[in-house]
Amino acid sequence: MEWNEAVPPIPCKYLIFDLDGTLIDSAPSILSCFSKVLKETGVSPREPLDERLIGPPLAQTLQNLTGIHDEAVIAAMIGLFKQYYDTEGYRDSLPYAGVAEALAELKATGYELALATNKRILPTRLILGHLGWDVMFSSVWALDSFEPRLTDKTAMLHEILNLSGVMPELTVYIGDKVEDGLAAQANAMHFVAARWGYGEFDGAPEHWQLLDSPSGLVSIFEPMGD
């Protein structure tokens, strides 16, 4: 469903975005790098190299993809992936149509924009710089932004709320996976499901807002002052 204009806008001040599948289509670049890793290591994939692989942390995805759980082997694969992705691969990530315009309008309206992603912080910042989005976000967070590294988005959103001092009832997380919605819900935040991304939201809770296009982002929030 597209956003229903009869539904009252979400009162909020802070908008936190996922990256892959929400702001950018990173599937071509990520899947290409996985393919290169598998070819170089001589490992056959246990799952198809498709968009369903996008989203979870890198080590988890490689374990699922290869069936290998030897930490040393996975670490070597991660090293190869980083080598490919952090030099050239990240440049193949493409913004979804309408995202750049929506971010600019939301920022101009006065919302504070942040980013919270499972992607490592280094390529995240490389992608933002490549797209000219560095100035869009007041803060950028990844699981490896923290020491020790966090395990999931639920923990990351919890830390962001604590460190930023923002109220969860005035905060929205925008993501493309059910896991994103559950992470927001666990932190008492609003959630907007980006249905143009990689996830499916059939049977999603009624209080999650489902949106079919990035262009609809500018109409579903109600700015709140200090």
trRosetta pair geometry for C-beta under 8 A, 3 or more apart (Angstrom, degrees):
i j d omega theta_ij theta_ji phi_ij phi_ji
1 4 7.1 -13 156 -43 122 96
1 210 5.4 87 61 85 87 125
1 212 7.3 -140 106 -39 26 113
2 211 7.2 38 -151 -145 51 48
2 212 4.7 -62 -95 18 73 123
2 213 7.1 2 -126 9 102 98
2 216 6.7 -172 -168 -83 90 155
3 7 7.3 -114 -177 48 77 120
3 209 6.9 26 -113 179 92 106
3 210 7.6 -168 -77 86 58 54
3 211 5.3 9 -52 -108 101 83
3 212 7.7 -137 -14 16 70 80
3 216 4.8 158 6 180 130 136
3 219 6.9 152 100 87 151 107
3 220 5.3 -108 -140 -83 151 121
4 7 4.6 83 83 -8 97 105
5 219 7.2 -39 -108 148 93 129
7 209 7.5 170 120 -118 152 107
8 222 7.6 -26 163 -28 85 138
9 219 7.4 -123 -100 154 112 52
9 220 5.8 163 -132 178 79 33
9 221 5.6 78 -180 169 110 7
9 222 3.8 126 101 -41 122 94
10 172 6.0 84 124 -81 147 132
10 190 5.2 115 -161 -171 138 164
10 192 7.6 -120 -4 -61 157 109
10 209 6.8 -101 -48 -23 128 153
10 220 6.2 28 9 145 99 82
10 221 5.3 -40 64 -113 89 62
10 222 6.5 -174 78 17 34 84
11 170 6.9 -60 126 -117 81 72
11 221 7.9 115 -109 -168 13 66
11 222 4.8 -37 -95 73 58 112
11 224 5.3 73 178 -60 88 119
12 15 6.7 93 127 -68 132 76
12 111 7.5 31 110 -126 94 110
12 170 5.2 138 -140 -174 54 55
12 171 6.4 130 -150 -84 108 11
12 172 4.9 -11 -131 -22 168 106
12 190 6.3 -98 -76 31 131 142
12 221 5.4 -68 47 -151 109 109
12 222 7.1 108 21 59 64 62
12 223 7.7 -54 75 -114 55 31
12 224 6.2 -158 99 5 9 114
13 111 6.7 173 -175 -133 38 66
13 112 6.4 25 148 20 80 100
13 166 7.4 -153 82 -150 110 112
13 170 4.5 11 18 161 98 118
13 171 7.4 -40 59 -76 73 56
13 223 7.0 70 -103 -159 61 61
13 224 4.6 -80 -58 63 94 98
13 225 7.9 -144 -99 -13 119 2
14 111 7.2 144 -110 -172 19 84
14 112 5.0 -27 -110 71 71 103
14 114 6.7 5 -174 6 99 114
14 164 7.5 109 -131 137 156 148
14 166 4.9 11 -18 -161 160 153
14 170 6.2 80 17 118 90 85
14 171 4.4 -20 74 -110 110 82
14 172 7.2 173 93 25 60 64
15 106 6.3 -43 34 170 159 141
15 111 5.1 24 1 165 115 134
15 112 7.2 164 26 80 70 50
15 113 5.3 -22 73 -108 98 67
15 114 7.3 167 89 28 49 69
15 171 7.8 179 -79 -156 25 58
15 172 5.3 -12 -116 64 67 102
15 174 6.6 12 -173 -10 94 117
15 221 7.1 -54 -77 -91 121 163
16 113 7.9 147 -91 -164 34 48
16 114 4.6 -22 -109 74 78 100
16 115 7.1 163 -162 -94 67 13
16 116 5.2 17 174 2 116 115
16 157 7.2 138 107 -120 161 94
16 160 6.8 91 -114 133 150 158
16 171 6.5 21 -4 -177 111 103
16 172 6.9 -179 29 89 72 50
16 173 4.9 -28 77 -105 103 69
16 174 7.1 172 86 18 49 73
16 189 7.8 -31 36 -171 123 155
17 22 5.8 177 -176 124 91 135
17 23 5.8 64 157 -45 136 118
17 113 6.9 4 -6 -167 112 95
17 114 7.2 174 20 88 71 47
17 115 5.3 -31 67 -110 88 67
17 116 7.3 153 74 28 37 68
17 137 7.9 -108 37 -99 111 120
17 173 7.8 160 -90 -159 20 56
17 174 5.0 -21 -112 63 68 105
17 175 7.6 149 -165 -72 46 64
18 21 6.9 -22 119 69 125 87
18 22 4.1 115 78 -4 92 150
18 23 7.4 -172 95 -5 57 90
18 115 7.9 89 -136 -158 9 71
18 116 6.7 -46 -90 78 52 71
18 117 6.0 109 -158 -98 58 74
18 173 7.3 63 -35 175 87 92
18 174 6.5 -129 15 98 81 60
18 175 3.7 80 -15 -112 137 86
18 176 6.3 -130 81 8 143 79
18 177 7.6 163 -136 17 172 92
18 180 5.5 -58 -53 -115 142 141
18 194 7.4 -136 53 17 115 135
19 22 6.3 118 96 50 2 103
19 23 5.4 -50 -143 39 49 112
19 24 6.2 -6 171 28 77 103
19 26 7.6 37 131 -24 95 137
19 115 6.1 50 -64 -167 99 115
19 117 4.0 -3 8 -96 115 138
19 119 5.8 -61 66 13 140 129
19 124 6.4 -127 -65 -128 169 99
19 127 7.4 97 -172 88 133 148
20 24 6.4 -47 -108 73 43 88
20 26 4.6 -67 -121 30 95 128
20 30 7.6 34 -131 -34 137 147
20 54 5.4 -145 155 173 131 110
20 55 6.2 -155 92 -85 125 56
20 117 6.7 105 1 -150 84 116
20 118 7.5 -59 27 51 122 95
20 119 6.2 126 -27 -45 114 118
20 176 7.8 -106 108 40 60 128
20 197 7.8 104 130 -155 55 121
20 198 7.5 -4 138 -3 90 132
21 24 7.9 -9 -12 75 24 52
21 25 7.4 65 -92 -107 41 52
21 26 7.5 -71 -34 27 61 91
21 27 8.0 72 -75 -46 83 97
21 51 7.8 115 -95 -174 112 109
21 54 6.0 140 -48 120 117 128
21 55 6.5 -12 3 -78 142 98
21 175 7.8 45 92 -174 105 65
21 176 3.7 -126 131 58 110 152
21 177 7.0 66 94 -40 150 90
21 194 6.9 141 134 93 77 124
21 197 3.2 80 168 -167 86 116
21 198 4.0 -72 -119 2 135 99
21 199 6.8 90 159 -13 144 85
22 174 6.0 132 -165 124 131 88
22 175 5.5 -69 -76 -129 138 40
22 176 4.8 -153 -69 -25 77 103
22 194 4.6 130 -125 31 76 164
22 197 5.4 -17 -69 -75 48 142
23 95 6.4 -43 160 -132 74 82
23 96 6.8 -148 -178 17 26 99
23 99 5.2 126 -150 -167 66 145
23 103 7.7 44 -129 -59 116 130
23 115 8.0 -44 -6 -120 151 112
24 93 4.6 30 165 168 138 107
24 94 6.3 148 -159 76 84 32
24 95 5.4 -56 -100 -94 75 47
24 96 6.8 -157 -107 -18 22 76
24 99 7.6 -135 -65 76 52 172
24 127 6.7 -85 -22 176 169 136
24 131 7.6 -125 -85 -61 125 154
25 28 7.2 48 131 2 97 93
25 93 7.0 171 79 -160 46 63
25 94 5.0 -14 55 64 97 90
25 95 7.8 100 12 -174 76 3
25 96 6.1 106 -31 -70 93 78
26 29 5.5 -63 -169 49 69 108
26 30 5.3 62 136 -21 94 112
26 54 6.6 146 77 -140 94 128
26 92 8.0 102 -146 95 56 78
26 93 4.3 -11 -103 -116 79 105
26 119 7.8 -15 112 -84 179 139
26 127 7.8 -36 -97 -116 119 151
27 30 6.0 -65 -137 44 27 105
27 31 5.7 18 172 -14 68 115
27 50 7.9 -2 -163 180 125 44
27 51 4.9 -35 -114 -103 141 85
27 54 5.5 -75 -92 -56 81 144
27 198 7.3 143 -67 -88 119 121
28 31 6.3 -61 -138 41 21 104
28 32 6.2 24 161 -22 60 112
28 92 5.4 -108 100 146 107 122
28 93 8.0 179 56 -90 88 41
28 94 7.7 36 29 1 124 107
29 32 5.9 -57 -148 35 26 113
29 33 6.6 23 155 -16 62 107
29 85 6.9 97 153 -130 103 85
29 89 4.5 124 -175 173 98 81
29 90 6.3 102 169 -102 153 20
29 91 7.4 159 -109 58 137 43
29 92 3.7 159 -77 71 102 107
29 93 5.3 -62 11 -55 144 70
30 33 5.8 -59 -153 36 31 109
30 34 6.5 32 151 -19 66 104
30 53 7.3 -168 127 102 122 108
30 54 6.0 117 72 -102 156 93
30 85 7.3 26 -106 -110 58 124
30 89 7.4 103 -76 163 35 126
31 34 5.5 -48 -146 35 36 114
31 35 6.3 41 152 -23 65 104
31 49 5.0 117 -158 166 104 102
31 50 7.3 29 -109 -100 140 17
31 51 7.9 -59 -55 -74 130 47
31 53 7.0 119 -92 59 87 131
32 35 5.6 -53 -151 33 31 114
32 36 6.6 31 151 -18 64 104
32 84 7.9 -151 114 155 86 132
32 89 6.4 -174 81 -129 110 105
32 92 7.1 27 25 63 144 163
33 36 5.6 -51 -148 35 35 112
33 37 6.5 38 152 -20 65 103
33 81 5.3 85 151 -147 116 75
33 84 4.4 160 -131 102 96 130
33 85 4.8 11 -106 -65 162 91
33 89 4.7 20 -62 -120 119 160
34 37 5.7 -55 -151 35 33 112
34 38 6.4 30 155 -17 67 106
34 45 7.8 57 151 -90 114 129
34 49 5.9 177 94 -131 127 113
34 53 7.0 0 -55 134 168 158
34 61 7.8 -88 -100 137 129 119
34 62 7.9 -163 -127 -96 97 77
34 65 6.6 -106 -162 -160 128 167
34 81 7.0 15 -84 -112 53 112
35 38 5.9 -55 -147 38 30 109
35 39 6.3 30 155 -19 64 108
35 49 6.0 49 -70 -141 93 166
36 39 5.7 -55 -144 37 30 111
36 40 6.2 26 159 -17 65 109
36 80 7.4 -155 114 153 94 110
36 84 5.3 137 78 -101 146 159
37 40 6.0 -60 -147 38 27 107
37 41 6.2 4 163 0 65 115
37 62 7.7 -68 125 -118 153 114
37 77 5.3 77 -178 -159 128 86
37 80 4.8 133 -116 103 90 124
37 81 5.2 -14 -67 -69 139 81
37 84 7.2 -121 -53 6 85 142
38 41 6.3 -69 -140 49 25 97
38 42 7.9 -142 169 35 54 5
38 43 5.1 -101 -143 71 74 83
38 44 7.2 82 -174 -108 118 18
38 45 5.9 -36 -117 -51 155 90
38 65 7.8 -104 -75 142 120 122
38 66 7.5 -170 -106 -88 96 103
39 42 7.7 26 -179 -70 26 39
40 80 6.0 -166 72 -156 145 150
41 76 7.6 126 -102 113 126 112
41 77 6.3 -29 -45 -96 158 93
41 80 7.2 -152 -44 12 108 165
43 66 5.1 -1 160 -132 141 114
43 68 7.1 -58 -136 -26 147 133
43 77 7.9 -29 20 -98 149 130
45 48 7.3 107 119 -104 134 12
45 49 6.1 -158 -48 -51 177 89
45 65 5.3 -48 -138 179 93 87
45 66 6.8 -69 -117 -84 51 55
46 64 7.5 -129 67 155 117 50
46 65 6.4 157 38 175 84 30
46 66 6.5 128 -3 -140 103 9
46 67 4.9 95 -39 -35 147 107
47 52 7.5 -105 162 86 129 119
47 53 7.0 147 104 -75 128 105
47 64 6.5 -3 -1 141 142 90
47 65 5.6 -94 41 -120 104 57
48 52 7.6 70 73 37 95 117
49 53 6.8 -31 -144 -4 48 147
49 65 7.9 51 -92 -142 74 121
50 53 6.7 130 69 -1 44 96
51 54 5.4 -38 -166 10 60 119
51 198 4.8 -155 161 -131 111 108
52 198 7.2 167 -92 175 34 113
53 56 7.9 -84 -177 33 51 98
53 61 5.5 87 -174 -155 90 116
53 64 7.6 -180 -125 89 86 122
53 65 6.5 39 -125 -78 128 115
54 198 5.2 -158 72 -82 118 170
55 118 6.3 73 175 39 47 147
55 176 7.8 -126 -96 79 121 98
55 177 5.4 95 -145 -57 149 150
55 179 7.3 126 160 46 130 133
55 198 6.4 -146 -46 76 118 142
55 199 7.8 81 -81 -64 154 99
56 60 4.5 -91 149 89 125 126
56 61 5.1 156 78 -59 103 88
56 64 7.6 70 65 4 152 140
56 118 6.5 -117 -169 167 17 161
57 60 4.8 84 66 12 85 108
57 61 7.0 -159 92 -10 40 90
57 118 5.4 -123 -73 -175 60 110
57 143 6.3 -39 -97 34 116 162
58 61 5.8 -60 -147 36 30 110
58 62 6.3 25 159 -16 67 107
58 78 5.7 102 128 -124 126 100
58 81 6.4 175 -162 96 128 153
58 120 7.2 -11 -18 -36 131 106
59 62 5.9 -57 -148 38 30 108
59 63 6.4 31 154 -19 64 107
59 74 5.6 68 -146 159 86 129
59 78 6.2 -18 -82 -76 76 132
60 63 5.8 -56 -150 36 30 112
60 64 6.4 26 154 -15 65 107
61 64 5.8 -57 -148 39 31 109
61 65 5.9 28 155 -20 67 113
62 65 5.6 -55 -137 40 30 112
62 66 5.9 -1 171 7 67 115
62 68 7.4 -42 142 62 89 102
62 74 5.5 137 103 -143 129 91
62 77 5.2 148 -158 108 146 138
62 78 6.6 -115 -11 -66 159 78
62 81 7.5 -120 -74 -32 127 147
63 66 6.7 -73 -134 51 19 88
63 67 7.5 65 178 -104 54 8
63 68 6.4 -117 -124 74 57 58
63 69 5.7 54 -140 -94 112 68
63 74 6.2 -5 -68 -107 84 136
64 67 7.9 20 -168 -65 19 46
66 74 8.0 -176 54 -96 137 82
66 77 7.4 -129 -20 -90 156 169
68 73 5.2 -88 165 103 137 135
68 74 6.1 176 109 -64 105 86
68 77 7.8 123 74 -15 140 146
69 74 7.3 -6 -146 -37 23 130
70 73 4.1 60 84 14 110 112
70 74 6.5 166 82 -11 56 86
71 74 5.8 -58 -143 42 31 109
71 75 6.0 36 156 -25 66 108
72 75 5.6 -52 -146 34 29 114
72 76 6.6 30 153 -20 62 103
73 76 5.8 -53 -154 33 32 111
73 77 6.6 30 149 -17 64 105
74 77 5.6 -54 -150 37 35 112
74 78 6.3 40 151 -23 67 104
75 78 5.6 -50 -147 34 32 114
75 79 6.6 39 151 -23 62 102
76 79 5.6 -50 -154 30 34 116
76 80 6.8 33 150 -16 64 101
77 80 5.7 -53 -152 35 36 110
77 81 6.3 37 150 -20 67 105
78 81 5.6 -52 -147 36 33 113
78 82 6.3 34 155 -20 66 106
79 82 5.8 -55 -148 36 29 111
79 83 6.4 34 152 -24 63 105
80 83 5.5 -53 -151 31 33 116
80 84 6.6 25 155 -12 66 105
81 84 6.0 -62 -153 40 31 105
81 85 5.8 13 160 -9 70 118
82 85 5.9 -62 -130 46 26 102
82 86 5.3 10 178 -9 68 121
82 120 7.6 6 -111 27 105 162
83 86 6.8 -51 -118 40 12 98
83 87 6.6 0 171 -9 51 118
84 87 6.8 -84 -160 36 18 101
84 88 7.1 -59 -177 51 56 88
84 89 5.1 57 137 -32 81 130
85 89 3.9 -65 -120 63 49 134
85 90 5.7 77 171 -48 74 82
85 123 5.8 -24 137 -95 110 148
86 89 7.5 7 -9 42 26 98
86 90 6.6 35 -112 -20 31 123
86 122 6.1 1 -122 123 122 123
86 123 5.5 -111 -98 -75 75 96
86 126 6.8 152 -147 -15 67 163
88 91 5.9 -56 -173 20 52 116
88 92 7.9 45 144 -21 74 99
89 92 6.1 -56 -170 21 48 110
90 93 6.0 -28 -174 -3 55 115
90 123 4.8 -161 -93 -155 135 102
90 126 5.0 56 114 105 161 124
90 127 5.2 -119 179 -69 110 86
90 130 6.8 165 125 -9 101 152
91 130 5.9 -156 -114 -146 69 153
93 127 5.3 -11 60 -132 147 121
93 130 7.8 107 57 80 101 139
93 131 7.9 -68 96 -51 102 120
95 99 4.8 -136 180 59 104 127
95 100 5.7 56 146 -41 160 96
95 131 6.0 109 -47 -139 119 137
96 99 4.7 94 64 -31 81 120
96 196 5.9 103 -156 123 151 135
96 197 7.9 -84 -60 -80 148 71
96 214 5.5 142 102 -25 118 138
97 214 7.1 172 91 38 50 122
98 101 5.7 -65 -156 46 48 110
98 102 5.8 49 151 -26 79 110
98 213 6.3 23 65 169 164 92
98 214 4.0 157 99 78 106 106
98 215 4.1 -79 -158 -56 143 83
99 102 5.7 -60 -146 37 29 110
99 103 6.3 28 159 -19 67 106
99 214 4.6 -73 -77 -165 63 164
100 103 6.0 -55 -148 35 28 109
100 104 6.4 27 155 -17 63 108
100 131 7.6 -145 -92 170 112 111
100 133 7.5 -120 -116 -85 84 105
101 104 5.8 -57 -149 37 30 111
101 105 6.3 24 157 -15 65 109
101 215 7.3 8 82 -107 120 79
102 105 6.0 -59 -147 39 29 106
102 106 6.1 28 157 -18 66 109
102 214 5.0 -134 -6 157 150 94
102 215 6.3 -145 -69 -106 113 33
102 217 4.4 70 -169 55 134 125
102 218 5.6 -139 -136 -43 79 94
103 106 5.9 -57 -144 38 28 109
103 107 6.2 26 158 -17 64 109
103 113 6.6 72 -153 -128 89 166
103 133 7.0 -1 123 -136 163 109
103 136 5.0 -1 162 -150 127 137
104 107 6.0 -59 -148 39 27 109
104 108 6.2 25 156 -17 64 111
104 136 7.5 -79 -76 -111 55 105
105 108 5.7 -56 -143 39 31 111
105 109 6.3 37 154 -26 64 105
105 218 4.9 -7 105 -108 136 130
106 109 5.7 -53 -151 30 30 114
106 111 4.8 -39 169 43 89 133
106 113 6.4 96 110 -70 118 120
106 217 6.5 -46 -59 130 128 113
106 218 6.3 -133 -64 -102 80 75
106 221 7.5 55 -129 45 105 142
107 111 6.5 -83 -91 63 34 82
107 113 5.7 -56 -83 -7 92 128
107 136 5.9 -122 -58 -147 147 69
109 218 7.6 152 -32 -148 144 88
109 223 6.0 -149 148 -66 107 134
110 223 5.6 59 72 -143 114 142
111 221 6.9 34 -84 118 138 153
111 223 6.5 -122 -66 -108 79 94
112 138 5.2 -27 -167 4 94 145
113 136 5.7 -48 90 153 145 81
113 137 5.1 -94 111 -108 94 61
113 138 6.4 134 64 2 55 84
114 137 5.6 95 -124 -162 31 100
114 138 5.9 -53 -79 58 80 84
114 139 4.6 -5 -126 64 106 88
114 140 7.2 -169 -165 -78 68 35
114 141 6.9 24 167 1 110 105
114 160 7.0 142 137 -166 154 134
114 164 7.6 -67 -69 -88 160 155
115 124 7.2 165 126 -179 136 125
115 128 7.7 -138 -3 -80 168 133
115 137 4.9 -29 -13 -128 101 158
115 139 7.4 -155 34 102 67 55
115 140 4.6 2 58 -124 112 72
115 141 6.5 177 93 30 62 66
116 141 4.6 -6 -108 71 73 111
116 142 7.7 168 -155 -82 47 35
116 153 6.7 106 139 -143 114 95
116 156 5.6 148 -168 132 116 123
116 157 6.3 81 165 -80 167 74
116 160 6.1 -70 -89 -49 132 156
116 173 7.2 -51 51 -131 129 107
117 124 5.7 161 60 -108 140 132
117 141 7.3 151 23 88 62 61
117 142 5.5 -27 72 -103 80 81
118 142 7.2 71 -175 -152 9 81
118 143 6.0 21 -137 -19 53 119
118 153 6.7 -65 -65 -61 91 100
119 123 6.0 -96 168 80 115 106
119 124 4.9 139 100 -68 115 97
119 142 6.1 -81 84 -123 56 122
120 123 5.6 72 70 23 93 95
120 124 6.6 -157 93 -13 44 96
120 142 5.8 88 -161 163 22 155
120 143 7.9 -61 -99 52 49 87
120 144 5.5 0 -135 31 75 136
121 124 5.3 -60 -145 38 32 120
121 125 6.3 28 162 -17 69 105
121 140 7.1 122 -143 124 90 104
121 141 7.8 -57 -99 -170 105 23
121 142 4.0 -153 -65 29 76 134
121 144 5.6 -126 -5 79 100 93
121 145 5.2 114 -72 -71 137 81
122 125 6.3 -63 -154 36 25 102
122 126 6.5 24 151 -18 63 109
123 126 5.0 -52 -142 38 41 118
123 127 6.1 44 157 -22 71 101
124 127 6.0 -56 -152 34 27 109
124 128 6.5 24 152 -15 63 107
124 140 6.2 166 132 170 125 124
124 142 5.6 -169 -7 -62 152 129
125 128 5.6 -51 -143 38 35 112
125 129 6.2 36 156 -18 65 106
125 134 7.8 49 -158 -108 76 93
125 140 6.6 128 -82 109 83 157
126 129 5.9 -58 -150 39 28 110
126 130 6.2 31 153 -22 64 109
127 130 5.5 -53 -144 35 31 114
127 131 6.3 15 160 -6 65 110
128 131 6.2 -65 -145 46 27 100
128 133 4.5 -98 -154 76 75 96
128 134 5.2 111 137 -77 106 57
128 136 7.7 -134 -155 37 108 107
128 137 7.3 -70 -138 21 144 124
128 140 6.9 -87 -31 -102 162 151
129 132 7.5 34 -175 -73 30 30
129 133 7.9 -89 -51 47 19 66
129 134 5.5 38 -91 -58 62 114
132 135 7.9 -23 166 20 66 96
133 136 4.6 -34 -170 9 79 128
133 137 7.1 43 150 -8 93 99
134 137 7.7 -92 -175 37 28 87
137 140 5.4 85 110 -65 141 86
139 160 7.6 156 109 -143 139 103
139 164 7.0 -134 17 -90 160 118
140 145 7.9 179 112 -86 65 143
141 145 5.0 -104 -149 24 62 159
141 156 6.1 147 140 -177 125 111
141 159 7.9 167 -157 90 143 108
141 160 5.7 -93 -32 -86 170 116
142 145 4.8 125 51 -27 66 97
142 156 7.8 -63 171 -132 17 142
143 146 7.1 -70 178 32 39 100
143 149 5.6 51 142 -176 89 90
143 150 4.6 -125 -151 64 76 87
143 151 7.3 140 -152 -30 124 4
143 152 7.6 13 -108 -73 123 10
143 153 7.9 -78 -75 -74 99 54
143 156 6.0 -85 -93 -73 63 129
144 149 4.9 -18 -104 -118 65 110
146 149 6.3 124 76 -122 78 30
146 150 5.0 52 55 -30 136 97
146 156 7.5 -156 -8 -111 135 77
146 159 6.2 -17 -87 164 145 172
150 155 4.5 -171 -163 102 117 123
150 156 5.1 150 98 -68 160 80
150 159 6.8 -124 -79 -4 144 143
151 155 5.9 75 46 15 77 146
152 155 5.5 99 62 14 69 98
152 156 7.1 -129 110 -5 38 95
152 179 7.8 -108 -168 179 112 118
152 183 7.0 -151 142 -99 98 119
153 156 5.1 -55 -140 40 41 115
153 157 6.0 40 161 -19 74 101
153 175 8.0 54 -171 -94 164 163
153 179 6.6 112 33 141 130 98
153 180 6.4 -41 114 -111 167 56
153 183 3.9 -32 106 -114 104 165
154 157 6.3 -54 -148 36 25 105
154 158 6.5 28 151 -20 59 109
154 182 7.2 -46 -75 118 110 84
154 183 4.3 -133 -73 -128 62 81
154 186 4.8 -1 -138 71 112 149
154 187 6.9 176 -154 -37 65 101
155 158 5.5 -56 -151 35 33 117
155 159 6.4 30 154 -18 67 105
156 159 5.8 -56 -150 37 32 108
156 160 6.3 34 152 -21 66 105
156 183 7.6 3 52 -172 90 137
157 160 5.5 -51 -144 35 34 114
157 161 6.4 37 156 -20 65 103
157 173 6.4 -38 -112 -77 136 142
157 183 5.4 131 2 155 136 103
157 184 6.6 -151 -138 -93 169 49
157 186 7.7 121 70 74 129 95
157 187 4.6 -126 119 -14 119 161
157 189 6.7 -101 177 -3 136 145
158 161 6.0 -56 -153 34 28 110
158 162 6.5 23 152 -15 63 109
158 186 7.8 -53 -59 114 105 103
158 187 5.6 -149 -76 -101 67 117
159 162 5.6 -58 -147 40 33 111
159 163 5.9 22 160 -12 70 112
160 163 6.1 -60 -138 43 26 103
160 164 5.7 9 167 -5 65 119
160 166 7.9 -20 135 36 82 117
161 164 6.3 -65 -133 47 20 99
161 166 5.9 -101 -136 64 64 83
161 168 5.8 -2 -126 -70 142 89
161 171 7.0 -132 -101 14 99 169
161 187 6.1 175 -21 -175 146 126
161 189 7.8 -141 -75 -63 129 116
162 165 7.7 16 174 -67 25 46
166 170 6.7 -120 177 76 94 102
166 171 5.4 95 132 -67 124 125
167 170 4.7 60 76 20 100 104
167 171 6.8 -179 90 -17 48 99
168 171 5.3 -70 -142 39 37 116
168 187 5.6 -158 -123 143 134 83
168 188 4.2 82 118 90 147 93
168 189 4.7 -104 -165 -74 91 70
169 188 6.8 -37 -62 142 69 104
169 189 7.9 -140 -75 -114 24 44
169 190 7.9 72 -155 -31 38 92
170 224 5.6 -101 -139 59 116 149
171 189 4.8 -58 94 -130 98 107
171 190 6.9 177 94 28 46 84
172 184 7.8 13 -166 -147 42 138
172 189 6.5 153 -113 170 23 100
172 190 4.3 -36 -105 80 78 108
172 191 7.0 162 -160 -88 72 20
172 192 5.9 30 176 -8 120 105
172 221 6.9 -112 -2 -103 156 119
173 180 6.3 -157 135 172 120 94
173 181 7.9 178 89 -100 114 38
173 183 7.0 -90 117 93 170 97
173 184 3.9 -148 41 -90 129 120
173 189 5.3 70 -8 118 100 140
173 190 7.3 170 22 86 62 56
173 191 5.5 -18 66 -110 88 73
173 192 7.5 -170 92 29 43 71
174 191 7.7 151 -90 -162 36 53
174 192 4.6 -15 -110 67 82 106
174 194 5.9 74 169 -45 88 108
174 217 7.3 20 -123 -120 157 119
175 179 7.9 -86 132 81 144 68
175 180 2.7 -123 96 179 150 162
175 181 6.8 -147 66 -44 111 60
175 183 7.9 39 15 49 162 117
175 184 7.5 -173 15 -30 121 121
175 191 7.3 -46 32 -156 94 98
175 192 7.9 128 21 77 51 61
175 193 7.2 -34 77 -120 60 49
175 194 6.2 -121 131 14 15 105
175 197 7.8 -70 167 36 48 164
175 199 7.9 47 135 4 82 147
176 180 6.7 78 39 8 34 149
176 193 7.2 92 -122 -170 35 64
176 194 4.3 -57 -80 73 81 102
176 195 7.5 156 -136 -85 80 17
176 196 7.5 -81 -114 68 119 54
176 197 2.6 -49 -133 76 150 152
176 198 5.4 87 129 34 130 69
176 199 4.6 160 147 11 69 106
177 180 4.7 110 61 -6 77 98
177 181 7.5 -144 101 1 50 82
177 197 7.5 -82 -43 108 65 132
177 198 6.9 -8 -73 77 90 94
177 199 4.1 175 -101 -75 47 139
178 181 5.6 -55 -157 37 41 112
178 182 6.3 39 149 -18 71 105
178 199 6.0 179 -18 -168 67 133
178 200 7.6 -17 -38 74 108 59
178 201 6.7 161 -78 -106 83 66
178 204 7.0 -148 -112 -102 91 95
179 182 5.6 -53 -145 38 34 111
179 183 6.3 38 154 -22 65 104
180 183 5.7 -54 -150 34 30 112
180 184 6.5 28 153 -16 64 105
180 191 7.0 145 125 -148 85 118
180 193 7.8 141 80 -111 116 67
180 199 7.6 -129 17 -27 112 162
181 184 5.7 -54 -148 37 33 110
181 185 6.1 34 154 -20 66 109
181 191 4.5 105 -128 166 74 158
181 193 6.2 -10 -68 -81 123 97
181 201 7.7 98 -25 -122 151 108
181 204 6.7 -40 152 -148 177 113
181 205 7.5 176 159 29 132 106
181 208 5.4 -4 -141 -111 134 137
182 185 5.5 -53 -142 39 32 115
182 186 6.2 37 156 -24 64 104
183 186 5.8 -51 -148 32 29 112
183 187 6.8 8 157 -1 60 110
184 187 6.1 -76 -156 48 31 98
184 189 4.2 -94 -166 76 84 107
184 190 6.9 -47 168 93 129 24
184 191 4.0 142 82 -78 151 106
185 188 7.6 39 -173 -74 33 26
185 189 7.4 -92 -62 53 23 69
185 191 6.4 -41 -49 -22 78 137
185 205 7.5 91 -95 28 144 154
190 209 7.5 14 174 5 103 115
191 208 5.1 -35 88 -125 109 87
191 209 7.0 174 97 29 55 76
192 208 7.6 150 -109 -174 22 73
192 209 4.7 -30 -112 76 72 106
192 210 7.9 162 -164 -90 60 16
192 211 5.7 13 179 -2 104 124
192 217 7.6 107 139 -116 160 84
192 220 6.8 115 -112 107 136 146
193 199 7.4 -106 -163 86 101 126
193 201 4.9 61 177 -87 157 156
193 204 6.4 -44 -49 -140 158 170
193 208 5.5 52 -27 159 113 117
193 209 6.8 -176 17 87 77 48
193 210 4.8 -21 62 -110 116 63
193 211 6.6 163 76 23 59 72
194 197 4.7 60 108 -12 105 116
194 199 7.9 89 73 39 73 108
194 211 6.3 -26 -107 70 45 100
194 214 7.5 21 -140 -82 108 75
195 199 7.7 -93 -119 77 49 82
195 201 6.2 -86 -98 15 98 126
195 210 5.7 43 -41 -172 126 92
195 211 6.3 -179 11 78 93 43
195 212 5.1 -36 68 -102 120 53
196 211 8.0 -46 -9 111 94 78
196 212 6.4 95 -54 179 87 44
196 213 6.2 82 -53 -103 132 37
196 214 6.6 -71 33 -33 152 81
201 204 4.1 -11 179 -38 92 133
201 208 7.2 -137 -164 112 129 141
201 210 5.8 177 100 -110 152 116
204 208 4.8 -75 154 58 120 140
204 210 6.7 133 62 -69 147 114
205 208 5.1 101 69 -9 82 100
209 220 6.4 140 161 179 151 141
211 214 8.0 90 134 -86 122 27
211 216 5.0 -163 -157 83 111 130
211 217 6.9 80 171 -72 162 66
211 220 6.8 -98 -88 -25 129 160
212 216 7.0 72 52 -1 64 144
213 216 5.0 103 71 -9 84 101
214 217 5.7 -22 -173 -11 55 116
215 218 7.2 -42 179 14 49 103
216 219 5.9 -70 -165 42 58 105
216 220 6.2 45 149 -28 88 116
217 220 6.5 -72 -146 29 31 106
217 221 7.5 7 174 -7 65 110
218 221 7.9 -76 -160 32 24 96
